[in-house]
Amino acid sequence: MSSFIGRRTELTEVAELLSRTRLLTLAGAGGVGKTRLALRVASSVRDLFADGVWLLELGDLGVAEPVEDQLAALFGIELDRRHGLGPGLRRFLGGRSVLLVLDNCEHLLDQCAKLAGDLLRHGAGVRVLCTSRQPLGILGEHIHEVAPLGVPATGHPADVTDLVRYDALALFAARAAAIRPGFEVTDANYETVARLCQRLDGIPLAIELAAARLGALSVEQILHRLDDRFRLLTKGNRLALPRQRTLRALVDWSFALCSEAERTVWGRLSVFAGGFDLDAAVAVCGEGFAVDDVDDLVTGLVEKSVVVRADTEDGQVRYRLLETIRHYGQDRLAESGTRAEALRRHRDWFLALAQRAGSEWMGSDQSRITAVVQLEGANLRGALEFSLADDDGGQAALEMVIALCDHRRAWATLGEARRWLDRALAVAPGRTPVRARALATAGWAALVQGDRITAGRLLRECRVLAGELGDAPSQALAVQYSGLARVFAGHFAHGAELLAEAVARQREIGDGPAEQLAFAQLAMARCFGGDPAGRRAVAFVLSRTELRRSPTSHAWWLWCQGVERWKRRDHETAARSLHAALSVRGARGDKVLTAMALETFAWTLAERGDAAAAAVAFGAAEATRRTVGCALSGLRHVHVPHLRYLAAVRAELGEEAYERHHAAGLRSTADEVLAGQLPAEVEVPAPRTRPPAAVNPLTPRELEVALLVAKGLSNKEIAASLVIALRTAESHVEHILSKLGFGRRSQIAVWASTALPAGETRRG
C-alpha cells in the first residue's frame, strides 16, 4: 500500500473515540479513504490489544455469502451449524483483548450488524472498527463521518506552504512525484493544482487517479478534461478491488446499493448546484412521490453517503452532492430521458424564489431574503443558464434576471448583471412587456457602472417599446432611470423633476416597492442638489421605526442625510451620519452603497482637516468600487467632488504620504476605516515588474488571454494561439470579465492599456 498522507488530527480523534466505545463505524462516500484511515488507526493502537488486531475484508464477498463463515475462518474456530457462531466465539474470545476491523460493510449491513452484536456480546475485551458507506444502525454504535481531504477555498491566494495545511494538495503532490519524478507544486502551478483538487472534492481516490494521468498529460490538461472525469480517471491500482480501480466503478457500486426510488431522486438532485434544502428537493424531485417520501429518500441517501449534509452557520439544514456524485447523477438522469423536466422544475422553483426576493427587497424581511439569494447563487445561475439554452425559456430568463437585479445584491458585480441581461435580451427578442422591463433594468445597470451612452440607448429603446405596448410600469421605469441619468450627469433639478414624475406614475400604478425606490432616488437627487425638500424627506423617513428592519434602506437614508449635511457644509454632523450609514449591520453587502458612503465619508474627513484618514477612506472606497465594477468617471455627481477633494488631500499630505495612506486604505475594511485604525507605518510600494493584486487580479494564464483580447483576437483565435480548447478560451474570458467587473470585451482592452505597466502590455 502507498504511503498514508494527512489526516493527522483525525487519526488522533478516531483513536481516542475507539478508546471510549466498543463499536465505531467510519462512514463516508466511496473513495474518501475510510479503509486507509481504519488501518492506520488500527496500526497505531495495536499495542493496546494483547491478542492482536484482526482484519476481515468483506469487499469481495457477495451479498448471499455468509459473513459468519469468513469470521470463523479468520479466527480459526469451528462453526456449529446447529448453534451458529456463538459457542465458538465464546470459547475463542473469552478473556481476550481483540480489535476487529470489518472493512466494506455497506452491501452486507444486516449480516454485519448481527455479527457486531454477537462479537460484543460474547467478548468483553472485543472492540469492532467498521468501514461502510452506511452505518450499521444498531444500539451502541458510534459513527465518525470521514470527510474528503481539505482543499483551499475558491479564490484563495496562491501559497505553496498550503501543502502543509491542505491534505488534498499534499496527496496530489506525493502521488504526482511518484508518477513524474521531480514534480513539485510551485507558485506557477499552484492555482491549477488547487482547482483540480477542488473539482475532485478532495476525494483521495479521485486525486490519486488524476495524478496517475501525469505520465501523459499536464495538470492543466487533466483539469480541463474533468467534465468527462469518468472516462479520464480509469488508470487505477490493479491490486485494488474492481470497484475501486476506476472512478466510475466506485460510484457504480454506491448506485447499486440504492433502491430504485433513491436512484431516481439521486438523478434529480444532480440538477442542484451548490446545495439545496428539503423544500427545494421536494419541489424538484417530488413528481411521483409524496412529500414525506422525498424526505425519507433524501435521508436514505445521506445515510448511504451519497448526499452530504452541509448546514449553514446559522443552523439551516442543507444538503449537497459532491461534484463527482453529482456528475454521475447527471449522467443517469440523462439516460432516463427526464433531464429536461427536472431542470425545468428546478428553474421554476428558483424563478419563484428570485421573484419573491425582488418584490421583498424594500421590505422588512430584507436581511433574510438577501441571505437566501446569496446562499442560492449557484442554483440561480444554473437556472438562468438552462432558461437561456431552453427553446421556450427566453421569457423566464428575462423575468429571473430582472427580479435578481431588482434585489440589487444578487450579483457579484455590475458587469455580471449586465452580461446576464445582454444574454437574456438576445434570446428573447419578442416585443413584450417583460422585454421592456429588461431594457429599463439593463439601462440602470449600465448607468450605475458609469456607461451613460449605452444606458441612454437602452432607456430610449425601452420608452419606444413601452409606448407601443401601453406598458405603464415600464414607462414609469424609463422615466425613473432617465431621471437618475440626469442626476448622475450633475443636472440635479432636471433629474429631480423626472424622478418626481416617476414617483407619481408608480403611485398611480400601485407598485409600492417601486414607488419607495423612486422616492429614495428623488431624495438623493434633492440632497445632492441642495434642495430643502431633500432634508425634509430624509428626516421624515428616518423617523419611521420600521425602517430599521430594512438594513440597506436604513443605510441608504443615513447616507442621503450625510450628503445633505455635507452639501450644507455641516461637516461634523455629515460625518456622523455617514459613519452611522457604514455601521448599519446587514447593509455592507450592498457594495455600491458602501463605496459611495466611504467616498463621501472621505470628503467630510478632508473638510475636517484629517487628510491622512481621508486618503485611507479614498483607498477603501476605490477597493470596494473595484469589487463591484463601478466607475466614478460616469457618475459626475460624485466624480467632480471626488477630484476636488483628492487634489486637496494630495497637496496637503504630499505624494509619498498620500500613496502610503491610500495603499493602506486599499487593504482596509470599512470597519477599520471607521475605527481610524491607520497603520503606524506603511511603506510606499516599490516599483514592481508585476502590478499589485488589487490592480491585476488575473492569473498568469488569464493575463495572457486578456492581452490577446486587447489585441482584438476572437475566442477561436485565442484558443489557436495558446493551443487550448475553444471552450477553455471562452471560460477564461468569462472569468476575466467577472474578476474585473466588466460587461464588454472592449473594456478589457482599455484596462490592459491603462491599468498594467508597459512591460505587461507588451507580453504575448
C-alpha positions in Angstrom: 0.0 0.0 0.0 1.3 3.5 -0.8 2.1 6.0 1.9 -0.6 7.5 4.1 -0.9 11.3 3.6 -2.5 13.7 6.0 -5.4 13.3 8.5 -3.1 13.8 11.5 -5.8 15.4 13.7 -8.4 12.9 12.5 -6.1 9.9 13.4 -5.9 11.1 16.9 -9.6 11.8 17.2 -10.6 8.3 15.9 -8.1 6.6 18.1 -9.5 8.5 21.1 -13.1 7.6 20.1 -12.1 3.9 19.8 -10.8 4.1 23.4 -14.3 5.1 24.6 -16.6 2.9 22.5 -16.7 -0.8 21.6 -18.2 -0.3 18.2 -17.1 2.5 15.9 -18.1 2.9 12.3 -16.1 5.1 9.9 -18.8 6.2 7.4 -18.4 8.2 4.2 -18.5 8.3 0.5 -16.7 5.8 -1.7 -13.1 6.6 -2.3 -12.9 9.0 0.7 -10.3 7.0 2.5 -12.2 5.0 5.1 -10.2 1.8 4.8 -6.8 3.6 4.9 -7.8 5.6 7.9 -9.1 2.4 9.7 -5.9 0.5 9.0 -3.8 3.4 10.1 -5.7 3.8 13.3 -5.6 0.0 13.9 -1.8 0.1 13.5 -1.4 3.0 15.9 -3.4 1.2 18.7 -2.3 -2.4 18.2 -0.2 -2.4 21.3 -3.3 -1.8 23.4 -4.8 -5.2 22.3 -2.9 -8.1 23.8 -4.4 -10.6 21.4 -3.9 -8.6 18.3 -5.7 -6.6 15.6 -7.7 -8.7 13.1 -8.9 -7.6 9.6 -11.9 -9.1 7.9 -12.2 -7.7 4.3 -15.7 -8.0 3.0 -15.4 -6.2 -0.3 -15.2 -9.3 -2.4 -18.0 -11.1 -0.6 -21.2 -11.5 -2.4 -24.5 -10.4 -0.8 -25.6 -14.1 -0.5 -22.4 -15.3 1.1 -22.4 -15.6 4.9 -20.1 -13.3 6.8 -20.0 -15.8 9.7 -18.1 -18.3 7.6 -15.4 -15.7 6.8 -15.0 -14.7 10.5 -14.9 -18.4 11.6 -12.1 -18.9 9.0 -10.3 -15.8 10.2 -10.3 -16.8 13.9 -9.8 -20.5 13.1 -12.9 -21.6 15.0 -15.4 -24.3 14.1 -18.8 -23.1 13.0 -21.6 -25.1 14.7 -24.3 -25.5 12.1 -26.9 -26.0 14.7 -26.0 -23.2 17.1 -24.2 -20.9 14.7 -21.1 -18.9 15.6 -22.0 -18.2 19.2 -20.4 -21.2 21.0 -17.2 -20.9 19.1 -17.0 -17.2 19.6 -17.5 -17.6 23.3 -14.6 -20.1 23.6 -12.3 -18.1 21.3 -13.0 -14.6 22.7 -13.3 -15.5 26.4 -10.9 -13.2 28.2 -9.1 -12.0 25.0 -8.3 -8.4 24.1 -9.0 -8.0 20.4 -9.6 -5.3 17.8 -11.5 -6.5 14.8 -11.7 -4.3 11.7 -14.7 -5.1 9.4 -13.9 -3.4 6.1 -16.5 -2.6 3.4 -19.7 -3.4 5.2 -22.2 -1.4 3.1 -23.5 -4.3 1.0 -23.9 -6.7 4.0 -25.4 -4.4 6.6 -27.8 -6.8 8.1 -25.2 -9.6 8.5 -22.5 -7.2 9.8 -24.9 -5.6 12.3 -25.8 -9.1 13.7 -22.1 -10.1 13.7 -21.0 -7.0 15.5 -23.7 -7.5 18.1 -22.6 -11.1 18.6 -19.0 -10.1 19.0 -19.7 -7.5 21.6 -22.0 -9.8 23.5 -19.6 -12.8 23.6 -16.3 -10.9 24.2 -16.0 -8.3 26.9 -12.5 -7.4 25.6 -13.5 -7.0 22.0 -13.7 -3.8 20.1 -15.0 -3.5 16.5 -14.0 -0.9 13.9 -16.1 -0.9 10.8 -15.8 0.9 7.5 -19.0 1.4 5.5 -20.8 3.9 3.2 -23.7 3.5 5.5 -23.8 3.0 9.4 -24.8 -0.4 10.7 -27.7 1.1 12.6 -27.5 -0.8 15.9 -27.6 0.1 19.5 -24.2 1.2 20.9 -22.7 2.1 17.5 -20.7 5.3 17.4 -20.3 6.9 13.9 -17.4 9.0 12.7 -18.1 10.7 9.3 -14.9 10.6 7.2 -14.9 13.7 5.1 -12.9 14.4 1.9 -9.4 15.8 2.4 -9.2 19.6 2.9 -8.8 21.9 -0.1 -8.2 25.6 -0.3 -11.3 27.8 -0.8 -12.0 29.1 -4.3 -10.1 32.3 -4.8 -7.6 31.5 -2.0 -4.3 33.3 -2.8 -1.5 31.1 -4.1 0.8 29.9 -1.3 2.9 26.7 -1.7 3.0 26.4 2.1 -0.6 25.2 1.8 0.8 21.7 1.2 1.1 21.5 5.0 -2.4 22.9 5.6 -4.4 21.1 2.9 -4.1 17.3 2.8 -5.5 17.1 -0.7 -2.7 19.2 -2.2 -0.1 17.2 -0.2 -1.6 13.9 -1.5 -1.6 15.1 -5.1 2.0 16.3 -4.8 3.2 13.0 -3.4 1.4 10.8 -5.9 2.4 13.1 -8.8 6.0 12.9 -7.8 5.8 9.1 -7.8 4.4 9.2 -11.4 6.6 12.0 -12.7 9.8 12.3 -10.6 10.8 15.8 -9.9 7.2 17.1 -9.9 6.6 19.8 -7.3 3.7 22.2 -6.5 5.1 25.7 -7.2 3.8 29.2 -7.5 3.4 28.7 -11.2 1.2 25.6 -11.0 -0.4 26.1 -7.5 -3.7 27.5 -8.7 -4.2 24.7 -11.3 -3.4 22.0 -8.7 -5.7 23.6 -6.1 -8.5 23.9 -8.7 -8.0 20.3 -9.7 -8.3 19.1 -6.1 -11.4 21.4 -5.6 -13.1 19.9 -8.7 -12.4 16.4 -7.3 -13.9 17.4 -4.0 -10.8 16.3 -2.1 -11.7 12.6 -2.6 -8.4 10.7 -2.2 -9.1 8.0 -4.8 -10.1 10.6 -7.4 -6.9 12.6 -6.7 -4.7 9.5 -7.0 -6.4 8.5 -10.3 -5.8 12.1 -11.6 -2.2 12.0 -10.5 -1.8 8.7 -12.4 -2.6 10.6 -15.6 0.5 12.8 -15.3 2.5 10.3 -17.3 0.8 11.6 -20.4 -1.0 14.8 -19.5 -0.1 18.1 -17.8 -2.0 19.2 -14.6 -3.8 21.8 -16.7 -4.9 19.3 -19.3 -6.2 17.0 -16.6 -8.2 19.9 -15.1 -9.7 20.8 -18.5 -10.8 17.2 -19.1 -12.6 16.8 -15.8 -16.1 17.3 -17.3 -15.6 13.8 -18.7 -14.0 12.6 -15.4 -15.5 9.1 -15.6 -13.7 8.3 -18.8 -10.5 10.2 -17.8 -9.9 8.7 -14.3 -9.6 5.0 -15.1 -6.0 4.1 -14.5 -6.3 2.7 -11.0 -4.4 0.2 -8.9 -4.7 -3.3 -10.4 -4.4 -4.8 -6.9 -7.5 -3.0 -5.6 -11.0 -4.3 -5.6 -12.5 -4.0 -9.1 -14.9 -1.3 -7.9 -12.0 0.8 -6.6 -9.9 0.8 -9.7 -11.8 3.5 -11.6 -13.9 6.4 -10.6 -17.0 5.1 -12.4 -16.8 1.7 -10.8 -16.5 3.3 -7.4 -19.7 5.3 -7.9 -21.5 2.4 -9.7 -21.1 0.5 -6.5 -22.9 3.2 -4.5 -25.6 3.4 -7.1 -26.1 -0.4 -6.9 -26.6 -0.2 -3.2 -29.5 2.3 -3.6 -33.2 1.4 -4.1 -34.9 2.3 -7.4 -36.6 5.3 -5.8 -33.3 6.5 -4.2 -31.6 6.2 -7.7 -34.4 8.4 -9.2 -34.0 11.1 -6.6 -30.2 10.9 -6.8 -30.5 11.8 -10.5 -33.0 14.6 -10.0 -30.9 16.1 -7.1 -28.0 16.4 -9.6 -29.6 19.4 -11.2 -28.9 21.4 -8.0 -25.6 23.4 -7.9 -24.1 24.4 -4.6 -26.6 22.7 -2.3 -30.4 22.6 -1.5 -32.9 22.4 1.3 -35.7 19.9 1.7 -38.4 22.2 0.3 -36.4 22.6 -2.9 -35.8 18.9 -3.1 -39.5 18.2 -2.8 -40.3 20.7 -5.5 -37.7 19.4 -7.9 -37.8 15.7 -7.1 -41.3 15.2 -5.9 -43.0 14.0 -9.1 -44.4 10.6 -8.5 -43.6 10.8 -4.7 -45.4 12.0 -1.6 -43.7 14.9 0.3 -42.8 12.5 3.2 -41.4 10.0 0.7 -38.9 12.6 -0.7 -37.9 13.5 2.9 -37.2 9.8 3.6 -35.4 9.2 0.3 -33.1 12.2 0.9 -32.4 10.9 4.4 -31.6 7.5 3.0 -29.1 9.0 0.5 -27.5 10.8 3.4 -27.2 7.5 5.3 -25.6 5.9 2.2 -23.1 8.8 2.0 -24.4 9.9 -1.4 -25.8 13.1 -0.2 -23.8 15.2 2.3 -25.5 17.3 5.0 -24.0 20.8 4.9 -25.7 23.1 7.4 -25.2 26.8 7.3 -23.5 28.8 10.0 -26.9 29.9 11.3 -28.2 26.4 11.6 -30.2 26.0 8.4 -30.3 22.3 7.3 -28.9 22.0 3.8 -27.6 19.2 1.7 -25.2 18.9 -1.3 -23.8 16.3 -3.7 -20.1 16.0 -4.1 -19.1 17.1 -7.6 -18.2 13.5 -8.7 -21.5 12.2 -7.3 -23.4 15.0 -9.0 -21.7 14.3 -12.4 -22.7 10.6 -12.1 -26.3 11.6 -11.2 -26.4 13.9 -14.2 -25.4 11.0 -16.5 -28.0 8.7 -15.1 -30.7 11.5 -15.3 -29.8 12.0 -19.0 -30.1 8.2 -19.6 -33.6 8.3 -18.0 -34.8 10.8 -20.6 -36.2 13.1 -17.8 -33.3 15.6 -17.5 -35.1 18.5 -19.2 -38.2 18.1 -17.0 -36.0 18.1 -13.8 -34.2 21.2 -15.0 -37.5 22.9 -15.8 -38.8 22.2 -12.3 -35.5 23.4 -10.8 -35.8 26.6 -13.0 -39.4 27.2 -11.9 -38.6 26.9 -8.2 -35.7 29.3 -8.4 -37.6 31.7 -10.7 -40.3 31.9 -8.0 -37.6 32.5 -5.3 -36.0 35.3 -7.4 -39.3 37.0 -7.9 -40.0 36.9 -4.1 -36.6 38.3 -3.5 -37.1 41.1 -5.9 -40.6 42.1 -4.6 -39.4 41.9 -0.9 -36.2 43.8 -1.4 -37.6 47.1 0.0 -39.4 45.3 2.9 -38.7 44.5 6.5 -37.5 41.0 5.7 -34.6 42.3 3.7 -31.8 40.6 5.7 -33.3 37.1 5.5 -34.2 37.3 1.8 -30.7 38.6 1.0 -29.1 35.7 2.8 -31.3 33.3 0.9 -30.4 34.8 -2.5 -26.7 34.8 -1.7 -26.8 31.2 -0.4 -28.6 30.1 -3.6 -26.4 32.0 -6.1 -25.1 28.9 -7.9 -28.6 27.5 -8.3 -30.0 30.8 -9.6 -27.2 31.0 -12.1 -27.8 27.3 -13.1 -31.5 28.0 -13.6 -30.6 31.0 -15.8 -28.3 29.0 -17.9 -31.0 26.4 -18.5 -33.5 29.1 -19.4 -31.1 30.7 -21.9 -30.5 27.3 -23.6 -34.1 26.2 -23.5 -36.1 26.9 -26.7 -39.0 28.2 -24.6 -37.0 29.7 -21.8 -36.3 33.2 -23.0 -39.1 34.9 -21.2 -38.3 33.0 -18.0 -34.7 34.1 -18.3 -35.7 37.8 -18.6 -38.1 37.5 -15.7 -35.4 35.9 -13.5 -32.6 38.3 -14.3 -35.0 41.3 -13.8 -36.1 40.0 -10.4 -32.5 39.5 -9.3 -31.5 43.0 -10.5 -34.5 44.3 -8.5 -32.9 42.7 -5.5 -29.7 44.6 -6.0 -27.3 42.2 -4.2 -27.7 39.0 -6.2 -24.8 39.7 -8.5 -21.1 39.7 -7.6 -20.5 42.7 -9.9 -22.5 45.1 -12.1 -20.6 43.6 -15.0 -22.1 40.2 -14.3 -25.6 41.6 -14.1 -25.1 43.3 -17.5 -23.9 40.1 -19.1 -26.9 38.1 -17.9 -29.2 40.9 -19.1 -27.5 41.1 -22.5 -27.8 37.3 -23.0 -31.4 37.2 -21.9 -32.4 40.1 -24.2 -30.6 38.3 -27.1 -32.6 35.1 -26.7 -35.9 36.8 -26.2 -36.4 39.4 -28.9 -40.2 39.4 -28.8 -41.7 42.8 -28.2 -43.3 42.1 -24.8 -43.7 44.0 -21.5 -41.1 41.7 -20.0 -38.5 42.8 -22.6 -39.4 46.4 -22.0 -38.8 46.0 -18.3 -35.5 44.2 -19.0 -34.4 47.1 -21.2 -35.0 49.5 -18.4 -33.1 47.3 -15.9 -30.2 47.0 -18.3 -30.2 50.8 -18.7 -30.0 51.1 -14.9 -27.1 48.6 -14.6 -25.1 50.4 -17.4 -25.9 53.7 -15.7 -24.6 52.7 -12.3 -21.5 51.2 -13.9 -20.8 54.6 -15.5 -21.7 53.7 -19.1 -24.0 56.6 -19.8 -24.0 56.2 -23.6 -25.2 52.6 -23.5 -27.7 53.4 -20.7 -29.2 56.2 -22.9 -29.7 53.8 -25.8 -31.3 51.1 -23.7 -33.7 53.6 -22.0 -34.7 55.1 -25.3 -35.5 51.6 -26.7 -37.5 50.9 -23.5 -39.5 54.1 -23.9 -40.4 53.3 -27.5 -41.4 49.6 -26.8 -43.3 50.5 -23.6 -45.2 53.2 -25.6 -46.1 50.8 -28.3 -47.4 48.3 -25.8 -49.1 50.8 -23.5 -46.9 49.3 -20.7 -47.3 51.7 -17.8 -44.9 50.0 -15.4 -42.0 50.0 -17.9 -42.8 53.6 -18.9 -42.5 54.6 -15.3 -39.2 52.8 -15.0 -37.9 54.5 -18.2 -38.8 57.9 -16.7 -37.2 57.0 -13.3 -33.9 55.8 -14.7 -33.7 58.7 -17.1 -34.1 61.0 -14.1 -31.3 59.1 -12.4 -29.1 59.6 -15.5 -29.6 63.3 -15.3 -28.6 63.2 -11.6 -25.5 61.2 -12.4 -24.6 63.8 -15.1 -24.8 66.6 -12.4 -28.2 68.0 -13.6 -29.9 67.7 -10.2 -33.0 69.9 -10.8 -34.0 68.2 -14.1 -33.2 64.8 -12.6 -35.4 65.5 -9.6 -38.3 66.6 -11.9 -38.2 63.3 -13.8 -37.9 61.3 -10.5 -40.9 63.1 -9.0 -42.8 62.2 -12.2 -41.7 58.6 -11.7 -42.9 58.6 -8.1 -46.3 59.8 -9.3 -46.5 57.2 -12.0 -45.6 54.3 -9.6 -48.1 55.5 -7.1 -50.8 55.6 -9.8 -49.9 52.0 -10.9 -50.0 50.9 -7.3 -46.5 49.4 -7.2 -45.5 50.2 -3.6 -41.8 48.9 -3.7 -41.1 50.7 -7.0 -42.6 53.9 -5.6 -40.4 53.6 -2.5 -37.3 53.2 -4.6 -38.1 56.1 -6.9 -38.8 58.3 -3.8 -35.4 57.3 -2.3 -33.7 58.2 -5.5 -35.6 61.5 -5.7 -34.5 62.4 -2.1 -30.9 61.6 -3.1 -31.1 63.9 -6.1 -32.5 66.7 -3.9 -29.8 66.2 -1.3 -27.0 66.5 -3.9 -28.8 69.5 -5.4 -29.1 71.3 -2.1 -32.9 71.3 -2.3 -34.5 71.7 1.2 -37.1 69.1 0.2 -34.4 66.5 0.4 -33.7 67.4 4.0 -37.4 67.1 4.9 -37.8 63.7 3.1 -34.8 62.3 4.9 -36.0 63.5 8.3 -39.4 62.0 7.6 -38.2 58.6 6.5 -35.6 58.3 9.3 -38.2 59.0 11.9 -40.1 55.8 10.9 -39.1 53.0 13.3 -39.9 50.2 10.8 -37.1 51.4 8.6 -34.6 49.8 11.0 -35.9 46.4 10.0 -34.6 47.0 6.4 -30.8 47.4 6.8 -29.9 48.5 3.3 -32.8 51.0 3.1 -31.8 52.4 6.6 -28.2 52.8 5.4 -29.3 54.5 2.2 -31.3 57.1 4.0 -28.5 57.8 6.5 -26.2 58.2 3.5 -28.6 60.7 2.0 -28.7 62.5 5.3 -24.9 62.7 5.3 -24.9 64.0 1.7 -27.5 66.7 2.6 -25.5 67.8 5.6 -22.2 67.8 3.5 -24.0 70.0 0.9 -24.9 72.5 3.7 -21.3 72.4 4.8 -22.3 70.9 8.2 -19.4 68.5 8.0 -19.3 67.4 11.7 -22.9 66.1 11.6 -22.4 64.8 8.0 -19.5 62.7 9.2 -21.7 61.2 12.0 -24.5 60.4 9.5 -22.1 58.7 7.1 -20.4 56.8 10.0 -23.8 55.6 11.0 -24.7 54.5 7.4 -21.5 52.5 7.2 -22.2 50.9 10.6 -25.6 49.5 9.8 -25.4 45.8 10.4 -26.5 43.8 7.3 -26.1 46.6 4.8 -22.4 46.1 4.0 -23.2 43.6 1.3 -24.5 46.4 -1.0 -21.1 47.2 -2.4 -22.2 50.2 -4.5 -23.8 51.9 -1.4 -20.8 51.0 0.8 -18.4 52.5 -1.8 -20.5 55.7 -2.1 -20.7 56.1 1.7 -16.9 55.6 2.0 -16.3 58.1 -0.7 -18.5 60.8 0.8 -17.1 60.0 4.3 -13.6 60.8 2.8 -14.9 64.2 1.7 -16.1 65.1 5.3 -12.7 63.9 6.7 -10.9 66.2 4.2 -13.2 69.1 5.2 -12.4 68.5 8.9 -8.7 68.6 8.2 -7.9 64.9 8.6 -6.1 64.4 5.3 -4.5 61.1 6.3 -7.8 59.5 7.3 -9.4 60.9 4.1 -6.6 59.2 2.0 -7.3 55.9 3.7 -11.1 56.3 3.1 -10.4 57.1 -0.6 -8.4 53.9 -0.8 -11.1 51.8 0.8 -13.8 53.3 -1.4 -11.7 52.6 -4.5 -11.2 49.0 -3.5 -14.9 48.5 -2.9 -15.8 50.0 -6.3 -13.4 47.6 -8.0 -15.1 44.6 -6.4 -18.4 45.6 -7.9 -17.2 47.2 -11.2 -18.4 50.7 -10.6 -16.5 53.5 -12.3 -16.7 57.1 -10.9 -16.0 58.6 -14.3 -19.6 58.1 -15.4 -21.0 59.4 -12.1 -20.4 63.1 -12.4 -22.3 64.0 -9.2 -19.7 62.0 -7.3 -16.7 62.3 -9.6 -16.5 66.1 -9.6 -16.2 66.5 -5.8 -14.0 63.4 -5.7 -11.4 65.0 -7.9 -11.6 68.3 -5.9 -11.1 66.6 -2.5 -8.5 64.2 -3.9 -6.4 67.1 -5.2 -6.6 68.8 -1.8 -5.7 65.7 0.2 -2.7 65.0 -2.1 -1.5 68.6 -1.8 -1.8 68.6 2.0 -0.1 65.2 2.5 2.5 65.2 -0.3 2.6 62.5 -2.9 4.7 60.0 -0.8 2.5 60.2 2.3 -0.7 60.1 0.2 0.4 56.9 -1.5 1.3 55.4 1.8 -2.2 56.0 3.3 -4.1 55.3 0.2 -2.4 51.9 -0.1 -3.4 51.2 3.5 -7.0 52.1 2.5 -6.9 49.6 -0.4 -6.3 46.9 2.2 -8.7 48.2 4.9 -12.2 47.1 5.7 -15.0 49.7 6.3 -14.9 48.8 10.0 -11.1 49.7 10.1 -11.7 53.0 8.3 -14.5 53.9 10.8 -12.3 52.9 13.8 -9.5 55.1 12.5 -7.1 52.1 12.6 -4.4 53.5 10.4 -1.2 51.6 10.2 1.5 53.4 12.1 3.9 52.9 9.2 3.0 51.6 5.8 5.8 51.7 3.2 5.2 53.2 -0.2 5.1 50.2 -2.6 8.3 49.9 -4.5 8.0 49.6 -8.3 7.3 46.0 -9.3 7.5 44.1 -12.6 4.0 42.8 -11.9 1.1 45.0 -10.9 -0.3 44.6 -7.3 -3.1 42.1 -6.9 -5.6 44.9 -6.3 -4.9 46.2 -9.8 -4.3 42.9 -11.6 -6.4 40.1 -10.0 -5.8 37.8 -13.0 -3.8 34.6 -13.0 -0.9 34.4 -15.4 -2.9 32.4 -18.0 -5.9 34.8 -17.7 -3.4 37.7 -18.2 -2.2 36.1 -21.4 -5.8 35.8 -22.6 -6.6 39.4 -21.6 -3.7 40.7 -23.6 -4.8 38.7 -26.7 -8.4 40.1 -26.2 -6.8 43.6 -26.1 -5.2 42.9 -29.5 -8.6 42.2 -30.9 -8.4 38.3 -31.2 -11.6 36.3 -31.1 -12.1 33.4 -28.7 -11.4 31.0 -31.5 -8.1 32.8 -32.4 -7.1 32.9 -28.8 -7.7 29.1 -28.5 -5.5 28.6 -31.6 -2.8 30.9 -30.4 -2.5 29.3 -26.9 -3.2 25.7 -28.1 -6.2 25.3 -25.8 -9.8 24.2 -26.4 -12.3 26.9 -27.6 -14.4 26.1 -24.5 -11.4 26.8 -22.3 -10.7 30.1 -24.0 -14.4 31.1 -23.6 -14.2 30.2 -19.9 -11.0 32.3 -19.4 -12.7 35.3 -21.0 -15.8 34.9 -18.7 -13.5 34.7 -15.6 -11.7 37.8 -16.7 -14.9 39.8 -17.3 -16.2 38.7 -13.9 -13.0 39.4 -12.0 -12.6 42.9 -13.5 -16.3 43.7 -13.2 -16.7 44.4 -16.9 -19.5 43.7 -19.3 -17.7 44.2 -22.6 -14.6 42.8 -24.2 -13.6 46.3 -25.2 -13.3 47.3 -21.6 -10.6 44.6 -21.2 -8.6 46.4 -23.9 -8.9 49.7 -22.1 -7.9 48.1 -18.8 -4.9 46.4 -20.3 -3.6 49.7 -21.7 -4.2 51.8 -18.6 -4.1 49.5 -15.5 -1.0 47.5 -16.5 2.6 48.6 -16.6 4.1 48.9 -20.1 6.1 45.7 -19.7 2.9 43.7 -19.1 1.1 45.1 -22.1 3.9 44.1 -24.4 3.6 40.5 -23.4 2.0 37.9 -25.6 
